[in-house]
């Protein structure tokens, strides 16, 4: 019996068991750790630039953390508070004015039935009024439930936020050392490890710059448009436009275009026309102008792969999936590139 092989097998088995157990223990904090890694990857160049001048890692990290607090955390908390307040106001408005809303729907359906361009659609007024009432009840229930959950889970959210921020500090300060340690222990080889890291960072930058930043700009413009049009819950619809803008192939027009059509149907013709023009010429154009500039050559994935990985990521991981999905897809493509490279080398040898 070869005891050296047995010792190696036993050691690797114990290593795998301990590692898997550790991952299982910290799985509750997977999303805070993931977001800490994402934010650290984005702000690491800023940290390096500051540290080159100060040459005090702890102070440079603290300054970078303050920048993250001002740029990301404070606006996010402020928007969250505003969204909760507006959700409660919208819930109260829908509950109080339910009959008036149904009456507006009847007028809109009647306008569609009597319009010469849409009269042939044979719209069933009763059916659509009932459907809209059902949708209204679903929306109000969702808003109320979300507000309750956010209030009840505020302690959990605070704990997760503290873990994210604490982890972020060490990821920024010691990120380069951690990365070198992982690459040293990983048996794939330096070239492959650098390729994986490059894929991770490039996809992260492309997703954040191409989806999140463009989505925030489009959502802000949509919120402004809804405020000018006098539509209730403008902040909520703007936030929804941010989320839809982050999904390739869908976009914010799924929100502003139906709203514009409803405004025209309710008799607010000029408001509806303004929304269509502003949505098509400003909100829609922003994506075509800014996305190529911001993304550049960061992401080399096919648009279909981006769409499927984004939607699949959101379905599996929730809101964090719009970044996790494309990252997993890009890493998969990187592994296939490694396989093709190794396979080609074997063919050349033979």
RODO-2510 file (C-alpha; in nm, 4 decimals, decimal comma):
residues 350
     n   res          X          Y          Z
     1     x     0,0000     0,0000     0,0000
     2     x     0,1345     0,3421    -0,0970
     3     x     0,1019     0,5469     0,2229
     4     x     0,2170     0,8698     0,0556
     5     x    -0,0761     0,8536    -0,1883
     6     x    -0,3085     0,7671     0,0990
     7     x    -0,1861     1,0686     0,2979
     8     x    -0,2302     1,2928    -0,0069
     9     x    -0,5807     1,1599    -0,0670
    10     x    -0,6742     1,2006     0,3006
    11     x    -0,5318     1,5537     0,3092
    12     x    -0,7190     1,6628    -0,0065
    13     x    -1,0390     1,5056     0,1232
    14     x    -1,0129     1,6885     0,4552
    15     x    -0,9217     2,0095     0,2731
    16     x    -1,2336     1,9788     0,0551
    17     x    -1,4561     1,8948     0,3544
    18     x    -1,3289     2,1861     0,5644
    19     x    -1,3544     2,4298     0,2725
    20     x    -1,7083     2,3214     0,1807
    21     x    -1,8115     2,3410     0,5477
    22     x    -1,6698     2,6924     0,5756
    23     x    -1,8560     2,8013     0,2603
    24     x    -2,1750     2,6475     0,4011
    25     x    -2,1268     2,8417     0,7271
    26     x    -2,0845     3,1792     0,5553
    27     x    -2,3422     3,1221     0,2785
    28     x    -2,5833     3,3568     0,4600
    29     x    -2,3388     3,6391     0,3924
    30     x    -2,2752     3,5469     0,0286
    31     x    -2,4452     3,8553    -0,1162
    32     x    -2,2763     4,1071     0,1201
    33     x    -1,9374     3,9511     0,0389
    34     x    -2,0172     3,9500    -0,3322
    35     x    -2,1181     4,3176    -0,3344
    36     x    -1,8119     4,4064    -0,1301
    37     x    -1,5972     4,2370    -0,3967
    38     x    -1,7817     4,4178    -0,6777
    39     x    -1,7501     4,7620    -0,5168
    40     x    -1,3849     4,6958    -0,4284
    41     x    -1,3080     4,6009    -0,7890
    42     x    -1,4682     4,9240    -0,9134
    43     x    -1,3020     5,1567    -0,6609
    44     x    -0,9637     4,9820    -0,6367
    45     x    -0,7981     5,2053    -0,9021
    46     x    -0,9074     5,5109    -0,7010
    47     x    -0,7571     5,3596    -0,3858
    48     x    -0,4282     5,2922    -0,5664
    49     x    -0,4132     5,6491    -0,6941
    50     x    -0,4703     5,7874    -0,3435
    51     x    -0,2236     5,5466    -0,1819
    52     x     0,0508     5,6358    -0,4307
    53     x     0,0435     5,9892    -0,2911
    54     x    -0,0227     5,9204     0,0780
    55     x     0,1609     5,5867     0,1113
    56     x    -0,0546     5,5051     0,4163
    57     x    -0,2806     5,2096     0,3247
    58     x    -0,5217     5,2458     0,6177
    59     x    -0,5730     5,6181     0,5571
    60     x    -0,6073     5,5660     0,1799
    61     x    -0,8652     5,2937     0,2412
    62     x    -1,0573     5,5161     0,4838
    63     x    -1,0688     5,7996     0,2280
    64     x    -1,1887     5,5561    -0,0409
    65     x    -1,4565     5,4239     0,1955
    66     x    -1,5773     5,7789     0,2608
    67     x    -1,6049     5,8335    -0,1140
    68     x    -1,8081     5,5122    -0,1459
    69     x    -2,0296     5,6279     0,1410
    70     x    -2,0981     5,9623    -0,0267
    71     x    -2,1300     5,8338    -0,3855
    72     x    -2,3255     5,5107    -0,3258
    73     x    -2,4584     5,4579     0,0261
    74     x    -2,6088     5,7987     0,1108
    75     x    -2,8001     5,8336    -0,2213
    76     x    -2,9158     5,4697    -0,1981
    77     x    -3,0510     5,5103     0,1563
    78     x    -3,2182     5,8406     0,0642
    79     x    -3,3844     5,6897    -0,2427
    80     x    -3,4996     5,3880    -0,0389
    81     x    -3,6674     5,6125     0,2203
    82     x    -3,8341     5,8187    -0,0521
    83     x    -3,9538     5,5042    -0,2332
    84     x    -4,1091     5,3651     0,0875
    85     x    -4,2891     5,6938     0,1580
    86     x    -4,4099     5,7251    -0,1998
    87     x    -4,5216     5,3607    -0,2013
    88     x    -4,7364     5,4199     0,1075
    89     x    -4,8799     5,7386    -0,0456
    90     x    -4,9551     5,5570    -0,3715
    91     x    -5,1169     5,2707    -0,1783
    92     x    -5,3370     5,5180     0,0102
    93     x    -5,4257     5,6995    -0,3123
    94     x    -5,5170     5,3800    -0,4977
    95     x    -5,7201     5,2492    -0,2027
    96     x    -5,9055     5,5779    -0,1549
    97     x    -5,9660     5,6554    -0,5228
    98     x    -6,0304     5,3029    -0,6484
    99     x    -6,3687     5,3936    -0,7954
   100     x    -6,2266     5,6988    -0,9701
   101     x    -5,9449     5,4893    -1,1182
   102     x    -6,1920     5,2321    -1,2512
   103     x    -6,3971     5,5127    -1,4018
   104     x    -6,0834     5,6464    -1,5753
   105     x    -6,0188     5,2974    -1,7140
   106     x    -6,3736     5,2820    -1,8504
   107     x    -6,3220     5,6172    -2,0238
   108     x    -5,9910     5,4955    -2,1696
   109     x    -6,1464     5,1724    -2,2984
   110     x    -6,4396     5,3666    -2,4410
   111     x    -6,1936     5,5988    -2,6211
   112     x    -6,0172     5,2982    -2,7735
   113     x    -6,3493     5,1457    -2,8859
   114     x    -6,4682     5,4678    -3,0481
   115     x    -6,1355     5,5608    -3,2061
   116     x    -6,1403     5,4914    -3,5823
   117     x    -5,7857     5,3494    -3,5714
   118     x    -5,8537     5,1042    -3,2860
   119     x    -6,2266     5,0344    -3,3195
   120     x    -6,1617     4,7074    -3,5052
   121     x    -5,9876     4,5601    -3,1990
   122     x    -6,3292     4,4879    -3,0377
   123     x    -6,2153     4,5779    -2,6858
   124     x    -6,4252     4,4171    -2,4094
   125     x    -6,4863     4,7011    -2,1631
   126     x    -6,5985     4,4806    -1,8716
   127     x    -6,3078     4,2396    -1,9111
   128     x    -6,0400     4,5101    -1,9126
   129     x    -6,1994     4,7028    -1,6262
   130     x    -6,1982     4,3885    -1,4122
   131     x    -5,8411     4,3069    -1,5132
   132     x    -5,7229     4,6561    -1,4247
   133     x    -5,9015     4,6390    -1,0900
   134     x    -5,7297     4,3058    -1,0231
   135     x    -5,3930     4,4533    -1,1224
   136     x    -5,4575     4,7530    -0,8943
   137     x    -5,5270     4,5231    -0,5997
   138     x    -5,2093     4,3254    -0,6769
   139     x    -4,9963     4,6413    -0,6934
   140     x    -5,1376     4,7830    -0,3698
   141     x    -5,0874     4,4495    -0,1939
   142     x    -4,7292     4,4302    -0,3192
   143     x    -4,6528     4,7861    -0,2066
   144     x    -4,7971     4,7259     0,1390
   145     x    -4,6172     4,3920     0,1801
   146     x    -4,2863     4,5385     0,0602
   147     x    -4,3130     4,8301     0,3031
   148     x    -4,3873     4,5915     0,5908
   149     x    -4,0995     4,3608     0,4983
   150     x    -3,8567     4,6523     0,4682
   151     x    -3,9602     4,7759     0,8145
   152     x    -3,9494     4,4318     0,9754
   153     x    -3,6168     4,3376     0,8150
   154     x    -3,4431     4,6672     0,8884
   155     x    -3,2263     4,5050     1,1576
   156     x    -3,1182     4,2272     0,9191
   157     x    -3,0474     4,4862     0,6503
   158     x    -2,8360     4,6880     0,8940
   159     x    -2,6344     4,3769     0,9872
   160     x    -2,5791     4,2845     0,6218
   161     x    -2,4758     4,6415     0,5448
   162     x    -2,2207     4,6399     0,8295
   163     x    -2,0786     4,3081     0,7049
   164     x    -2,0542     4,4470     0,3508
   165     x    -1,8792     4,7624     0,4654
   166     x    -1,6423     4,5772     0,7005
   167     x    -1,5535     4,3264     0,4280
   168     x    -1,5142     4,6074     0,1762
   169     x    -1,2454     4,7727     0,3885
   170     x    -1,0205     4,4655     0,3742
   171     x    -1,1020     4,3917     0,0103
   172     x    -0,9845     4,7411    -0,0835
   173     x    -0,6763     4,7462     0,1408
   174     x    -0,5667     4,3834     0,0990
   175     x    -0,7371     4,2970    -0,2289
   176     x    -0,4157     4,2719    -0,4282
   177     x    -0,2529     4,0446    -0,1668
   178     x    -0,5622     3,8231    -0,1495
   179     x    -0,5727     3,7967    -0,5261
   180     x    -0,2040     3,7030    -0,5493
   181     x    -0,2525     3,4401    -0,2761
   182     x    -0,5479     3,2853    -0,4576
   183     x    -0,3612     3,2863    -0,7883
   184     x    -0,0587     3,1260    -0,6173
   185     x    -0,2718     2,8448    -0,4712
   186     x    -0,4834     2,7941    -0,7836
   187     x    -0,3397     2,5166    -1,0052
   188     x    -0,4688     2,6573    -1,3348
   189     x    -0,1518     2,8501    -1,4174
   190     x    -0,0805     3,2237    -1,4198
   191     x    -0,2020     3,2852    -1,7755
   192     x    -0,5385     3,1206    -1,7132
   193     x    -0,5802     3,2886    -1,3762
   194     x    -0,5074     3,6303    -1,5260
   195     x    -0,7602     3,5579    -1,8014
   196     x    -1,0292     3,4713    -1,5436
   197     x    -0,9548     3,7832    -1,3409
   198     x    -0,9625     3,9958    -1,6555
   199     x    -1,3000     3,8479    -1,7533
   200     x    -1,4378     3,9128    -1,4040
   201     x    -1,3274     4,2756    -1,3895
   202     x    -1,4163     4,3616    -1,7501
   203     x    -1,7644     4,2100    -1,7209
   204     x    -1,8218     4,3850    -1,3889
   205     x    -1,7186     4,7214    -1,5329
   206     x    -1,9286     4,6686    -1,8467
   207     x    -2,2349     4,5701    -1,6459
   208     x    -2,2072     4,8553    -1,3985
   209     x    -2,1206     5,1236    -1,6542
   210     x    -2,3359     4,9945    -1,9376
   211     x    -2,6428     4,8893    -1,7410
   212     x    -2,6488     5,0547    -1,4012
   213     x    -2,5197     5,4022    -1,4889
   214     x    -2,7205     5,4275    -1,8124
   215     x    -3,0234     5,2855    -1,6290
   216     x    -2,9891     5,5449    -1,3506
   217     x    -2,9733     5,8261    -1,6057
   218     x    -3,2750     5,6935    -1,7964
   219     x    -3,4693     5,6335    -1,4747
   220     x    -3,3932     5,9864    -1,3528
   221     x    -3,5121     6,1328    -1,6827
   222     x    -3,8224     5,9136    -1,6648
   223     x    -3,8914     6,0288    -1,3077
   224     x    -3,8569     6,3923    -1,4207
   225     x    -4,0932     6,3281    -1,7134
   226     x    -4,3538     6,1659    -1,4861
   227     x    -4,3280     6,4570    -1,2392
   228     x    -4,3863     6,7096    -1,5184
   229     x    -4,6787     6,5005    -1,6483
   230     x    -4,8296     6,4925    -1,2961
   231     x    -4,8434     6,1115    -1,2748
   232     x    -4,8638     5,9761    -0,9171
   233     x    -4,5799     5,7548    -0,7924
   234     x    -4,3240     5,9122    -1,0273
   235     x    -4,0301     5,7934    -0,8174
   236     x    -4,1551     5,4335    -0,8185
   237     x    -4,2018     5,4344    -1,1963
   238     x    -3,8574     5,5906    -1,2360
   239     x    -3,7039     5,3165    -1,0224
   240     x    -3,8856     5,0546    -1,2298
   241     x    -3,7373     5,2133    -1,5426
   242     x    -3,3891     5,1833    -1,3883
   243     x    -3,4447     4,8103    -1,3329
   244     x    -3,5853     4,7529    -1,6832
   245     x    -3,3044     4,9553    -1,8424
   246     x    -3,0567     4,7151    -1,6802
   247     x    -3,2071     4,4230    -1,8752
   248     x    -3,0873     4,4112    -2,2397
   249     x    -3,3647     4,3940    -2,4963
   250     x    -3,6373     4,5245    -2,2654
   251     x    -3,5698     4,8859    -2,1686
   252     x    -3,7632     5,1653    -1,9945
   253     x    -4,0101     5,2138    -2,2787
   254     x    -4,2123     4,9285    -2,1208
   255     x    -4,3054     5,1901    -1,8575
   256     x    -4,3252     5,5298    -2,0272
   257     x    -4,4929     5,4199    -2,3527
   258     x    -4,8037     5,2567    -2,1923
   259     x    -4,8255     5,5558    -1,9549
   260     x    -4,8205     5,7957    -2,2518
   261     x    -5,0900     5,5974    -2,4329
   262     x    -5,3083     5,5963    -2,1200
   263     x    -5,2663     5,9737    -2,0847
   264     x    -5,3818     6,0234    -2,4454
   265     x    -5,6753     5,7867    -2,3905
   266     x    -5,7806     5,9819    -2,0797
   267     x    -5,7929     6,3039    -2,2826
   268     x    -5,4536     6,4446    -2,1837
   269     x    -5,3438     6,4459    -2,5460
   270     x    -5,0620     6,7007    -2,5290
   271     x    -4,9192     6,5433    -2,2130
   272     x    -4,9202     6,2026    -2,3811
   273     x    -4,7549     6,3410    -2,6949
   274     x    -4,4920     6,5140    -2,4809
   275     x    -4,4176     6,1834    -2,3038
   276     x    -4,3831     5,9957    -2,6328
   277     x    -4,1504     6,2579    -2,7818
   278     x    -3,9423     6,2927    -2,4649
   279     x    -3,9235     5,9155    -2,4183
   280     x    -3,8257     5,8422    -2,7773
   281     x    -3,5926     6,1370    -2,8437
   282     x    -3,4286     6,1814    -2,5023
   283     x    -3,4610     5,8667    -2,2863
   284     x    -3,4234     5,6281    -2,5805
   285     x    -3,1371     5,8197    -2,7401
   286     x    -2,9350     5,8381    -2,4161
   287     x    -2,8841     5,4609    -2,4266
   288     x    -2,7509     5,4652    -2,7837
   289     x    -2,5103     5,7520    -2,7089
   290     x    -2,3770     5,6665    -2,3623
   291     x    -2,3603     5,2855    -2,3622
   292     x    -2,0922     5,2525    -2,6364
   293     x    -1,8868     5,5300    -2,4717
   294     x    -1,9066     5,3849    -2,1194
   295     x    -1,8723     5,0173    -2,2064
   296     x    -1,6143     5,0459    -2,4844
   297     x    -1,4372     4,7123    -2,5221
   298     x    -1,4997     4,5928    -2,1653
   299     x    -1,7569     4,3324    -2,2618
   300     x    -1,6976     4,1032    -2,5575
   301     x    -2,0089     3,8897    -2,5049
   302     x    -2,2762     3,8494    -2,7678
   303     x    -2,5912     4,0561    -2,6915
   304     x    -2,8011     3,7361    -2,6783
   305     x    -2,5651     3,5886    -2,4176
   306     x    -2,5888     3,9111    -2,2171
   307     x    -2,9704     3,9042    -2,2307
   308     x    -3,0055     3,5381    -2,1311
   309     x    -2,7445     3,5545    -1,8549
   310     x    -2,8975     3,8738    -1,7123
   311     x    -3,2537     3,7392    -1,7084
   312     x    -3,1372     3,4002    -1,5789
   313     x    -2,9249     3,5652    -1,3107
   314     x    -3,2166     3,7780    -1,1902
   315     x    -3,4454     3,4719    -1,1850
   316     x    -3,1975     3,2700    -0,9740
   317     x    -3,0231     3,5306    -0,7574
   318     x    -3,2743     3,8143    -0,7431
   319     x    -3,1711     4,1737    -0,8060
   320     x    -2,8008     4,0868    -0,7642
   321     x    -2,8350     3,8525    -1,0615
   322     x    -2,8065     4,1319    -1,3166
   323     x    -2,4327     4,1301    -1,2351
   324     x    -2,3864     3,7682    -1,1206
   325     x    -2,5427     3,6235    -1,4382
   326     x    -2,3142     3,7998    -1,6894
   327     x    -2,0081     3,7302    -1,4711
   328     x    -2,0848     3,3564    -1,4633
   329     x    -2,1439     3,3609    -1,8405
   330     x    -1,8142     3,5403    -1,9052
   331     x    -1,6232     3,2969    -1,6810
   332     x    -1,7829     3,0054    -1,8659
   333     x    -1,6671     3,1533    -2,1965
   334     x    -1,3194     3,2007    -2,0495
   335     x    -1,3032     2,8340    -1,9497
   336     x    -1,4113     2,7312    -2,2989
   337     x    -1,1354     2,9533    -2,4433
   338     x    -0,8858     2,7755    -2,2160
   339     x    -1,0173     2,4409    -2,3307
   340     x    -0,9897     2,5400    -2,6969
   341     x    -0,6346     2,6662    -2,6405
   342     x    -0,5285     2,3429    -2,4674
   343     x    -0,7036     2,1283    -2,7292
   344     x    -0,5305     2,3170    -3,0110
   345     x    -0,1925     2,2680    -2,8427
   346     x    -0,2566     1,8933    -2,8192
   347     x    -0,3494     1,8806    -3,1871
   348     x    -0,0312     2,0697    -3,2795
   349     x     0,1780     1,8193    -3,0847
   350     x     0,0221     1,5301    -3,2692
***
